[in-house]
Amino acid sequence: MADESVDLGRRGFLRGRRRAEPAPLRPPWSRTKQFTDLCTRCGACADACPESIIRRGDGGFPEIDFRRGECSFCAACAESCPEPVFDRAARPWTLIARIAPSCLAMNRVVCRSCRDACPEAAIRFALAPGGVAVPTVEDGACTGCGACVAACPADAVTLQPGPETAHAP
């Protein structure tokens, strides 16, 4: 039988995308290395998500869209899936918030939306030279829930894969 895994890099090339896009964020507890092999794209996880942050992505595979809200780690997605896509014994994920230079506070505009939205208080503002408060992320406290992403008016907050020693909710 032929290999039925999806090569997302090749798909992007054939669609005329020149730059490599970051890998899509999968639901928490996903077996990321085997995700496209195990997932049947039934949509049960998206239907079960009370936060409505799971949407159909490229090829119909579920992806997390933090612009819609945050993950509450309720595990409804994992419990609703009929396939062995999720591993609840593992950590949900190791995502860590990262703040880009386009952040309003880094550009001398008073904004603390990300800090106010963070339920773990992982984003703090420290006074920098010149009297400007700039955000910093405490990696050990960040759960990767995504609350800060939707709150940012400048789209300066993203979630990146963090170290394996990151905080687990």
C-alpha positions in Angstrom: 0.0 0.0 0.0 1.3 3.5 -0.9 2.3 6.0 1.8 -0.9 8.0 2.5 0.6 10.7 4.8 0.1 14.3 3.8 3.2 16.3 2.8 2.1 19.8 3.8 5.3 21.4 2.4 4.7 19.9 -1.0 1.1 21.0 -0.9 2.2 24.6 -0.2 4.6 24.5 -3.0 2.0 23.3 -5.5 -0.3 26.1 -4.3 2.3 28.7 -5.1 3.3 29.5 -1.5 6.9 30.6 -1.6 7.6 30.9 2.1 7.4 28.0 4.4 4.4 28.6 6.7 4.7 27.5 10.3 3.2 24.1 11.1 -0.5 24.4 12.1 -1.3 24.1 15.7 -3.2 20.9 16.5 -5.6 20.4 19.4 -4.1 19.7 22.8 -2.9 16.2 23.5 -2.6 15.5 19.7 -0.1 12.9 18.6 1.5 15.5 16.3 4.0 13.3 14.5 1.2 10.9 13.4 -1.7 13.4 13.3 -2.4 13.4 9.6 -2.1 9.6 9.5 -4.5 9.0 12.4 -7.1 11.8 11.9 -10.0 11.0 9.6 -11.1 14.7 9.5 -14.5 13.9 10.9 -14.8 17.2 12.8 -15.9 15.7 16.1 -13.2 17.6 18.0 -14.3 20.9 16.5 -17.9 20.2 17.2 -17.1 19.3 20.8 -14.9 22.4 21.6 -16.9 24.7 23.9 -14.5 27.6 23.1 -14.9 27.1 19.3 -11.2 27.5 18.7 -10.8 24.4 16.6 -11.5 24.9 12.9 -11.0 22.9 9.7 -7.6 23.8 8.3 -5.6 22.8 5.3 -6.9 19.5 3.9 -9.8 19.4 6.4 -7.5 18.6 9.4 -8.4 20.4 12.6 -6.3 23.4 13.6 -6.3 25.7 16.6 -7.3 29.3 15.9 -6.4 31.4 19.0 -7.9 34.5 17.3 -11.3 33.0 18.3 -10.4 32.6 22.0 -8.4 30.6 24.4 -8.1 26.9 25.2 -9.6 25.9 28.6 -8.0 22.5 28.5 -11.4 20.9 29.1 -10.4 17.9 26.9 -13.7 17.8 25.1 -11.9 17.5 21.8 -9.9 14.5 23.0 -12.9 12.8 24.5 -15.1 13.2 21.4 -12.5 11.8 18.9 -13.3 8.2 17.7 -9.7 7.7 16.5 -6.5 7.3 18.5 -5.4 10.8 17.7 -5.1 12.1 21.2 -2.8 10.9 24.0 -4.3 12.2 27.3 -1.3 10.7 29.3 1.0 13.2 27.7 1.1 17.0 28.3 -1.4 19.0 26.2 1.3 20.9 24.4 4.4 22.9 25.0 3.3 26.2 23.4 4.8 29.4 24.8 3.6 33.0 24.1 6.1 35.1 22.1 5.7 38.8 21.6 6.8 40.4 18.3 8.4 43.8 17.8 5.1 45.1 16.4 3.8 45.1 20.0 2.2 48.5 20.8 4.0 48.7 24.2 7.4 48.0 22.5 6.5 51.0 20.2 5.8 53.4 23.1 2.0 53.0 23.1 0.5 52.1 26.4 -1.1 48.7 26.1 -1.3 45.8 28.5 -4.1 43.8 26.8 -2.1 40.6 26.8 -1.2 40.8 30.4 -4.8 41.5 31.4 -6.0 38.5 29.4 -3.5 36.0 30.8 -5.1 33.8 33.4 -1.7 32.6 34.6 -0.1 36.0 34.9 2.7 34.8 32.7 3.1 38.1 30.9 4.6 40.9 32.9 5.6 44.4 32.0 9.0 45.6 33.2 10.2 49.2 33.0 13.0 49.5 30.4 15.4 52.4 29.8 13.6 55.5 28.8 10.6 54.8 31.0 8.9 52.4 28.7 7.2 49.3 30.1 7.8 46.3 27.8 6.2 42.8 28.0 8.2 39.8 29.0 6.8 36.2 29.1 7.7 33.9 32.0 8.0 30.7 30.1 7.5 28.5 33.2 4.1 30.0 33.9 2.8 30.1 30.4 0.4 27.3 29.6 0.0 28.1 26.0 -3.8 28.7 26.4 -3.8 31.5 23.8 -5.8 34.0 25.8 -3.2 36.6 25.0 -3.4 36.1 21.2 -7.0 37.1 20.8 -6.5 40.1 23.2 -3.6 41.7 21.3 -4.9 44.6 19.1 -1.6 44.5 17.1 -1.5 40.8 16.4 1.9 40.8 18.0 1.4 37.7 20.2 2.0 34.3 18.8 2.4 30.8 20.3 5.5 28.9 19.5 6.6 25.4 20.5 8.5 25.8 23.7 10.9 23.5 25.6 9.7 20.2 26.9 10.1 21.5 30.4 7.4 24.1 29.9 4.6 24.4 32.5 1.7 21.9 32.2 -1.8 22.9 33.3 
